[in-house]
Amino acid sequence: MTLSEHLRTEILAALDTIPASDRQDVYVVSLYVSDREDDPRRPTITVGYNTERQVAASTPAPGQQAKWPIASDADEARWNYAFWLQNALAVLCDDESDPEGAKLVQAWAKQEGLWYSEEEEGDLDAAMRRVEPLTGKLVQIAVGVVKNMHATGELVRLLGRPVPVLIHELEYYDEIAVQNEAANPPGLADAFIRWVRAF
């Protein structure tokens, strides 16, 4: 199985566990990308989602001050991951929760020349420069996976309608907008992309 196939299989399996009571309320799927323990050789993807109920709970009432868990406005409540449910349906490519995915990442990274071993840490700066693009290249694989899941109708089958799948970090910047514009069908992630580009 390729890394791409593994991600697709595991993301769909994770989304299939969304409770029936939430499915009609889901407006976004989250693929949160981070490096475990800040090690660029250990990128992970956490699968989650957010609901309209959570947006309503995080949106300030008229005159209400923004203070977590209340966002500054309805758009921040809707699009800022900090105010989302933080539900981890699965953590992919993690050596504890998804050892098969972690092995696939390592094999792929070595094949791409994006890996260093402990023995090579003598020149840590050179090793870090070599591995630095790894997470970004994993994101590009995730973009292809998301495009495929939209194209095959799997997301509509699971959620009952088209829903944007956002590949993101904790911080938002133009590259996040670009990758989500590429991953989702035209128009589907436009509200998120506008919000990111408004910063």
C-alpha positions in Angstrom: 0.0 0.0 0.0 1.3 3.5 -0.9 1.3 6.4 1.6 -1.5 8.1 -0.4 -3.6 4.9 -0.4 -3.1 4.6 3.4 -4.1 8.2 4.1 -7.2 7.8 2.0 -8.3 4.6 3.6 -7.6 5.9 7.2 -9.2 9.3 6.6 -12.4 7.7 5.3 -12.5 5.1 8.1 -12.1 7.9 10.7 -14.9 10.0 9.1 -17.1 6.9 9.1 -17.0 7.0 13.0 -18.7 10.5 13.2 -21.8 9.9 15.2 -25.1 10.0 13.3 -26.3 12.9 15.6 -23.4 15.1 14.3 -23.3 14.2 10.6 -26.0 16.6 9.5 -24.4 19.4 11.6 -20.8 19.0 10.2 -19.8 21.9 7.9 -16.0 21.2 7.8 -13.6 18.3 8.0 -10.2 19.1 9.5 -6.9 17.5 8.6 -4.6 19.2 11.2 -0.9 18.7 10.3 1.8 18.9 12.9 5.2 17.4 13.6 5.2 15.1 16.7 7.6 16.5 19.3 8.7 19.1 16.8 10.6 16.4 14.9 10.3 17.2 11.2 10.7 13.5 10.5 7.5 12.7 12.3 4.7 14.6 10.6 1.2 13.6 11.6 -2.3 14.3 10.4 -5.2 14.5 12.9 -8.6 13.9 11.4 -11.5 15.9 13.0 -14.5 18.0 12.2 -16.5 20.9 13.4 -20.3 21.5 13.7 -22.7 24.4 13.3 -23.6 23.9 17.0 -20.0 24.5 18.0 -19.9 27.6 15.9 -23.0 28.9 17.6 -21.5 28.2 21.0 -18.3 30.0 20.2 -19.9 33.1 18.5 -20.2 36.1 20.7 -23.6 37.5 21.6 -24.1 41.2 20.8 -21.9 43.1 23.2 -20.1 40.0 24.5 -16.4 40.3 24.9 -14.1 37.8 23.1 -12.5 35.5 25.6 -11.9 31.8 24.9 -14.0 29.8 24.3 -15.8 32.8 22.7 -14.3 34.0 19.5 -14.0 37.6 18.4 -16.8 37.2 15.8 -18.8 34.5 13.9 -16.1 34.1 11.1 -13.4 33.4 13.7 -15.7 30.9 15.5 -16.3 29.2 12.1 -12.8 29.0 10.7 -10.3 29.3 13.5 -9.3 25.8 14.6 -8.7 27.0 18.2 -12.5 27.3 18.6 -13.4 24.0 17.1 -14.3 20.8 18.8 -10.7 19.4 18.8 -12.1 15.9 18.2 -9.3 13.6 17.1 -11.0 10.8 15.2 -7.6 9.5 14.2 -4.0 10.6 14.3 -2.4 9.4 11.1 1.3 8.6 10.5 2.0 8.7 14.3 4.3 6.0 15.5 2.0 5.2 18.4 -1.5 5.5 17.0 -0.7 4.6 13.3 2.6 2.7 13.2 1.9 1.5 9.6 1.5 5.1 8.5 4.7 6.1 10.3 6.6 3.4 8.5 5.2 4.4 5.1 6.2 8.1 5.8 9.7 7.0 6.7 10.1 4.8 3.6 8.7 7.5 1.3 10.9 10.2 2.9 14.0 8.0 2.4 13.1 7.4 -1.2 12.6 11.2 -1.7 15.9 12.0 0.0 14.1 13.7 2.9 15.4 11.7 5.8 18.4 11.6 8.1 19.4 9.0 10.6 20.7 9.5 14.2 24.2 8.7 12.9 24.0 11.6 10.5 23.2 14.1 13.3 26.9 15.1 13.5 26.0 17.9 10.9 22.6 18.6 12.3 22.1 21.8 10.3 22.7 19.9 7.0 20.4 17.1 8.2 17.6 19.6 9.1 17.9 21.3 5.7 17.4 18.0 4.0 14.4 17.0 6.0 12.7 20.5 6.2 10.5 20.0 3.1 9.1 16.7 4.3 5.9 18.0 6.0 5.2 20.3 3.0 5.5 17.4 0.6 3.2 15.3 2.8 0.7 18.1 2.7 0.8 17.9 -1.2 0.0 14.2 -0.9 -2.9 15.0 1.4 -4.1 17.6 -1.2 -4.2 14.8 -3.8 -6.0 12.5 -1.4 -8.7 15.1 -0.6 -9.2 15.8 -4.3 -9.7 12.1 -4.9 -12.2 11.7 -2.1 -14.3 14.6 -3.5 -14.1 13.3 -7.0 -15.2 9.8 -6.1 -18.1 11.0 -4.0 -16.9 9.3 -0.8 -17.3 12.4 1.2 -20.8 13.0 0.0 -21.6 9.3 0.8 -20.4 9.8 4.4 -21.7 13.2 5.1 -24.7 13.5 2.8 -23.5 16.6 1.0 -20.2 18.3 -0.2 -18.2 19.5 2.8 -14.8 21.3 2.6 -11.8 19.3 3.9 -9.3 21.8 5.3 -5.6 20.8 5.5 -4.1 23.2 8.0 -1.8 24.0 10.9 -2.4 26.2 14.0 -1.3 29.2 12.1 -3.0 30.5 8.9 -1.2 32.1 6.0 -1.5 32.3 2.2 0.0 28.8 1.6 -2.8 27.3 3.7 -5.3 29.1 1.5 -3.6 27.9 -1.7 -3.4 24.2 -0.7 -7.1 24.2 0.3 -8.1 25.9 -2.9 -6.3 23.1 -4.7 -7.7 20.3 -2.5 -11.4 21.2 -2.7 -13.8 21.6 -5.6 -14.1 25.1 -6.9 -16.0 27.3 -4.5 -16.4 24.8 -1.7 -13.7 26.3 0.6 -14.1 29.9 -0.6 -15.3 31.3 2.7 -12.4 29.8 4.6 -9.9 31.0 1.9 -11.4 34.6 2.1 -11.1 34.5 5.9 -7.4 33.4 5.7 -6.5 36.0 3.1 -8.2 38.8 5.2 -5.3 38.7 7.7 
